[in-house]
Amino acid sequence: MKTRLGTGARIYTALLFLFLYLPIIVIVAYSFNANPVSSSADFTGFTLDWYRQLGGDHEISKSLATSLTVGIQAVAVSLVVGIPAALALSRSHFPGRRVFDQLNLLPLLLPEVVLGIAFMSFYALVGIPFGNVSLVVSHATFCIPYVVILVSTRLAGFDHSLVEASQDLGAGPLRTFFSIVLPELVPAVVSAAALGFVLSFDDVVISFFTAGATSSTLPVLIYSQVKLHPQPTTKALCSLLIVSLSVAVVAFYLIRLRLERRARQREREHATTQADGGDAPQLQAAA
């Protein structure tokens, strides 16, 4: 039974959303401010000049390309490492597993400045050049725990007997994984990829310590501009990032909903198959 919110609850909810989104609304509004002094709160008129100037800024284009490249590569590495780790943890019970689970969470619990200094010291020690490689490795390190957590959660309700039955019918490990396991993991994998990309794209602290002098991500460039030489184009750039990431998050959310609907449909078909005589037809198809 649904209950309607009272007046007090509505007011509280409105104030909460206002508190969360008012700074975003302000920065988007002031990105159209004609006042060239970016630190000034005086709104002197409406202009699109700051958006036009962004198109010809080579430094911003280069930093954006670096952020996109690093984010995609870091997500790919984290999926390649995190999915097998989650599969191993879901099927294995070994001494020290609880310790491993806690170590998996360690990159999420440590302050980013500590991780940034640790990465910087490690790369200097082993001779890894600072640049895209160091950024990808660093970003993948804090993306992997999210992949392991989300995929492990999805695997908690997975019937592992299907894997054993598929192998008994002659399907190899790769065929079993792509035909039986992976379709069940797609919603979790998409969520992990989206979350990892956003975290990588937004990171400032770790990127600041590991980017080096020749490469810079877009958030680090924005941070440097705000601290060293504030420009009115910075607010326009932040507004474009807000809109772009918001659209991306909504798109990933819709994709996840569609994938979850397909997963529920497969579960209903699986239940129907069991009622009609077991899993043999599905597993024979996989084999």
Secondary structure, DSSP 8 states (H G I E B T S, - for coil): ------HHHHHHHHHHHHHHHHHHHHHHHHTTB--S-TT------B--HHHHHHHT-HHHHHHHHHHHHHHHHHHHHHHHHHHHHHHHHHH---TTHHHHHHHHHHHHHS-HHHHHHHHHHHHHHHT--TTHHHHHHHHHHHHHHHHHHHHHHHHTT--THHHHHHHHTT--HHHHIIIIIHHHHHHHHHHHHHHHHHHHHH--HHHHHHS-SS---HHHHHHHHHHHS--HHHHHHHHHHHHHHHHHHHHHHHHHHHHHHHHHHHHHHHHHHHHHH-SHHHHHHH-
